[in-house]
Amino acid sequence: MAEEDGGANMSPRGHLLSVYRQLLALSMASSRLLRPRAIGADHKETDMDAWKIGRRAWGLVLAGALAGAAAAAEPGVSDREVVVGQSIGLTGPLGELGQDIANGARAYFDGVNERGGIHGRRVRVITLDDGYKVDQTVRNVQQLVEEDQVFALFNVMGTPNSAAILPLVERAGVPFFSPFTGAEVTRSPVLPGVFNVRASYRDEAEKLVQHLATVGIQRVSVVHQANGFGKDGMAGVEAAMQRRGLKIHSAASIQTDASDAGQAVAALNDSRPGAVILITAGKPTFEFIKAYNKLRRGMQFYTLSVMGAQANIRALGPDGVGVVVASVVPFPWSHAHPLAKEYQAAMNRIGQREYSFVSFESYINAKVLAEAMRRAGRDLTRARLVAAAEGMAHVSFGGFDLGYGKDQRQGSRFVELTIIGANGRFTK
């Protein structure tokens, strides 16, 4: 990777090389001009004093230059900008969800930059498409950390994807904000540089099971995606049921490409459940619900927050009416909630008139990262960012509350339920 020429956006390595060259030139000049000269006893002492003074001055210059170089060497930080990165599935099975994530982050950071940035630095977001493929996510994050030299990561999308990059994140010491997953793998054990914003899948499962128990439905079946996301959500449902002395009525897994949707439908239908919880995202959700409705109408379906995009409602069509969806952020279409109104205005400014839970969550994620950077101060380092985030014990963003601490990396526990109405919109 070629070094950039001078200026505020010079790479850390380029800056260090530049400083080294300047110090070398200064050293050579000082050794020629300031070394003591043997020109006679009358002048030797005076020249020796001058030489000592020059050496001390040069030492001060050296110390200052090295301090500046060390500050400039902080990855992704220059006088004019700070660079952060995200790897998301802009294409592939969850492409529309990925687009929503990208739009939410862009809406927030575009507004920040229009207002002059954070402590005078613009925020530049590098977004790479991984197609929701784990191996591509790993390659993308390696590029972001090692080549693009990002200051921090955020919004990496998916449970298996986020899990796969954790060793790299820890090894590189790069802060990782708002993994776009509710899985336990980013929450327990606590990882010092990882800050979760959204409620966990277990929080969502607790809310769904609490509702089902309240309305008296006990034959609860579960269909879960055959990956880390599905397994984590399934464990959350099991735990919530056990706390109430209940058991899962029946369960089936489904592949990410939904190739076995028919088998999953048959397995659950044979057990005659009273409700079905889907721990699925994208195509498996659509294919399962549509296939089940062809076999048996009137089933009550419950899904996690990953269903919270308008594109998902369009994909389900009439089969989506009545599906209950958990949400981990306030209602994006609210005309009363301060943060929702702020989000709507920001989306409108970038030409996005379609709101969603997913893009709102991404907007909040960007806001949390920006707040931590503000609190870290002008002298921005990764260590100061982590310390600043830890200090955000009780923070309210227009009615959306979260908090971190020394051993606390779960920001929010907010979960509420919404339902897809006959008009093809989410309603409360």
N, C-alpha and C positions, 0 to 999 in steps of 0.2 A: 504494500500500500504506500503510494507516494506521499511524501511529506508536503504539507501545504506551505505556501509562501507565508511571509509575515502577516501580522494583523491579528485581530481579536479571535479569529476562528482557527489559528494555528493549532495543530494537533499537539498533545502533551509531549510526544517524543520530539517533534520538530522544535518545540519551544526549548526543550532541554539542550538539543544540539546547538541551537542558536546561542543560548547562554554560554555553553561550553566554548564555542568559537570566540565569543567576545572576551571571556575570561582569559583564554589562551593569548589572545592579542594583547590584552592589558598586562598580562604577566610578562610577556616578552618585552613590551615597551618599558615597563617599570624596572626590569632587570638591567636594561641598557642605560636608562636615564638616572636611576636612583642608586645604583651600586656605588660604594665608596671608591674614590679615585686616589691613587698614590701620587699626589702632585706636590708633596712637601709638607713638612711638619706644621706649618702655620695654618694650612687649610684642611688638614686631614680630619681633625675633630669636628669641624663644621660640616664637612661632607658626610661624615659618619652619622651625625645627628639627623641630617636631611634624609639620609638613606633609611634610618630607623622610622622616622615620621612617615615616609612614603610607604614603607612596608605595613605600618599600622593602618594607614588610610586604605591601602589596597585590601587588607584583611577585612575592613568594614564593608568595602564594596563587594568583596567576595561573599560575605555572609548575607548581605542584602539581596544579592543576585540569586544565591542559592535558595533563600527563603521565597523569593518570587517564583523561582522555577518550581519549587515544591508545591506552591499554591496552584500554579498553572498546570501542574501535572495531575491534578485531580481529574479523573476521567469525566469527559462530557461537560466540563465547566470552563468557560472562557469569560472575558470581560463583558461580552455582549449576549451570550446565550448559554442555556443549559439544555443538554440533549437527553431525552428519555426515549425508551423503546418499548414496543409491544408486538407480540406475535399472536395473530388471531386468524381464524378461518374465514377469510373473505370469499373463498370459493369452497367447493366440496359440500358435504351433506348438511352443514350448518352455516352455509354462506350468507344467508340473509340475516341470521343472528349476528355474524361477524361484522356485517356492514353496519348494523345498528350500534355495535360497540364502537366502531371507528367513528361514526357520526357523533355519538355522545361525547367522546373525548375531544374531538375536533371543535365541537360547539363551545366547550368550556375554554380550551386553551387559545382558540382564536380570540375570544373575549379578553382573556388575560393579556395577550400580546397587543391588542388594540389599546389597552389601558397602560401600556408601557412595560409589561412583563412583571417579573418578580425581582425586586431590588435592582431594577434597571436591566435585567437580562430577559430576553425573549425565551420562550420555551419552544424548542423544536422537537417534534414527535416523529420518530422513525417507526413506521408501521410495516411489518412484513407478513405476507400471507403464508400460512402453513397448511391450508386446506383441511384443518382439523386432523392432521396426521402427526403422530407423536414424533417420529424420526425427523420430520421437517421442522417441527417446533424446536427440537434440540439444536438442529443446524442453524436455525434462525437466531436463537438466543446466543449461540457461540459467536455468530457474526456480530450481533448487537454489542456483546460484551468485549470481544477481542479485536474486532476490526473497527466497528463504528464507535467504540469507546463510550457507550452511553453511561450517564451518571446513575440512572436507576431504571428498573423495569416496572411495568405495571400492566394490568389487564390481560395477562397471558390467559388464553381461553381454553378451558377444558380440564377435567380432573386428571386423566392420564398424562396429558400434556404438561400440566403444572408439576405433577409428581416427578416427571422425567427430568425436569430442569433443576430441581432442588439441589442436587449435588454440585452442579455447575455454579449455581447462585452462591452457595456456601463457600465453595473453593475460591471464587473470584471476589467475594466480599461485596457484591453488588446488592443494594437494597431492592426488595421485590414487594411492591405495593399492589393490593387488590387483585390477587389471583381470581380469575373469573370462574370460580368453583366454590361450592359450599362443603367440599369434602374435608374430612378430618386430617388428611395427609399434610395439608398446609397449616394446620392448627395445633396438632398434637403429635409429638412433643413441640413445645414452643421453639421456633427458630428465630434467633435474634433479629435478623434482617428482613423477616417476612411479616407484613402487616395486612391482615384480612379486614375488609370493610363490611361486606355483606354478612347477613346471618348465615349459619351453616345449613346444610341439607338436613341435619338432625333437628335443627330448630324448625325448619319447614315441616318435616315429618311429624313433629310434636304437635304443631298447629293443626295439621290435617287430621291426625288421629283424635285429638281433643274434640274437634268439630264432629267427627263421625260418632264418637262415644256420646257426645251431648245429644245428638239427634237419634240415638238408639240403634245405629247400624253396627252389627257385630260381625257379620260374615264379610270381612274385608279381605279382598284378594289383591295381590301385587304383581305387576309385570315390570321387570327391571332390565335395563340394558346390560348386555354381556361385556362389561368393562368395569374399570375402577369406579366410575361415576355411579353405575347401577348398583354395584355391590355396597358402596358407601351409603347410598340412599336406602337400600334394603335394610341395612343394619340399623339405620335410624328409625325406620318404621317398626322393626322388631322390638327395639328398645322402648319406643313409645307405647306399643301394645302391652309389653310386659309390665310396665309401670301401672297399667290398669287391670292387670290380671287377665289379659286377653292374648289370643294367639292369631297369627295370620291364617286366614281360612284356606288359601291356596296361593301358589306362586308359579311364575313362569319367566324365563329369560327370553330376550329378543336381541338379535344381532343389530349392529349399528346401521347396516344397509337394509334392515327390515326383511331380509330374504326368508326368514322363518316366521313371519307375522301370523300366517295361517295356523301354524302349529301352536303358537302361544295363545291364540284366540280359542282354539279347540280345547286346550288344556284347562283354561280358566272357566270357559263356559260350562264344561262338564260338571264343575263343582257348584254351579248356581250361586255365585256371590251376590251380596247385597250392594256392593260398591267395589270399584277397582281404582287403586292408586297406581299411577304410572310413573316410574322412575326412569324416564326416557327423555330424549331430546331430538327434535327434528323428525325425520322420516319415520322412525319406529313409532312415534306417537300418532302420526297421521294414519299410517297404514293399520295399526292395531285398532284404533277407534272406528275407522271406516269398516274394516272387516268384521268387527264385533257387532256393529249396528246392522249389518246385513244378516247376521245370524240371529240377533236378538235385540230388539229396540227397547229403549227405556232405561238402559244401564246408566248409573251415575258415575262419571269419571272424575278423578282428581289428579292434578298434575303439579309438578314443582315449578319454580319460577322461570326455568329455562323456556317455558312455553309463552313467556310474556312479551312476544313480539307480534305486531299486527300481521306480519307475513304468515305466521303460524295459523292465525284465524282464517286467512284467505285459503291456506292449504287445506284446512279442514272443511271449509264451506259449511253447508247445513249441518254436517255431523258435529260441528263444534258447539252448537247451541246447547247451553246448560252445563258445559264442562267447567269445573271449578279449578282455578289456577291460584297457587300461592304466589305472593309477591313479597320481595324483600326491600322495596322502596315505596314511598307514598304514591298515591294515585297520580299518574303523570298528567292527566287531563283536568286535574282540580283547578278551579278558578279561585280557590280560597287559600290553598297551601302556599306559603311564601316561596319555598324552594321549588315547587312545581311551576309556579309562575315564572321564576327566574330561568328555569330550564327551558320552558316554552319560548321565552323571548330569545334565548341564546340559539335555540334550534331554528327559529324563524330567521335570525340574522345570517345563518349559513344556507338558507334556502330549503331547510328541511321542515316540512309541514306535518309530517307523520310522526307522532310521538309513540313511545313504547316504554314498557317497564325496563327493557334491556338497555336502550340508549340512555334512559334516565339513570340507571345504575352506573353506566360508564361515565356519565357526566359527574355523578357524585364521586366516583373513584378518582377522577382527575382533580376534583375540588379538594379532596382529602390530601392527595399528594402535593398539590400546590400550597395548601395551608402548612404542611410540614416544611416545605422549602422556605416559605416566608418566615416561619419561626426559627429556622436554622440560621437565618441572618445572611448578610452580604458575603461573609467569608464562608462560602458554602463547601462543605465536605460531606462525604458519605457518613462519617461518624457523627457529624453534627446533625445530619438529617435524621438518623436513627434516634439520637437523643431527643431531638425536637418532637418526633412522633411519639416517643414514649411519654413525653410531657403533656400530651394532649389527653388529659385524664377525663375531662368532661367538656365536650364541645358540641354545640348545637348549630347546625347549618340550616337556618330557616325552619326549624321544627323537626329536623332529622338529627337525632342525637347519637353520638358515639363516644367511645373512650378507650384509651390504651394505657399501658403501664409497664413497669419493669418486666413483669411476667405475664402481661396481658396483650395478646396479639389479635383478639377478636373484637372488632370495633363496634358492630351493631348486632342487636338481637331482634330487630324489627321484622315481623312477619304478619301479614294480613291476607285474607282470602277475597278473591274477586271471581266473577262468573262471566262467561261469554254469553251475551244477550242475543236475541233474535235479530237485532240490527247489525250483527257482525262486529260488535264493539264490546270491550271490557266494561263491566258495570260493577258497582259496589253493592 
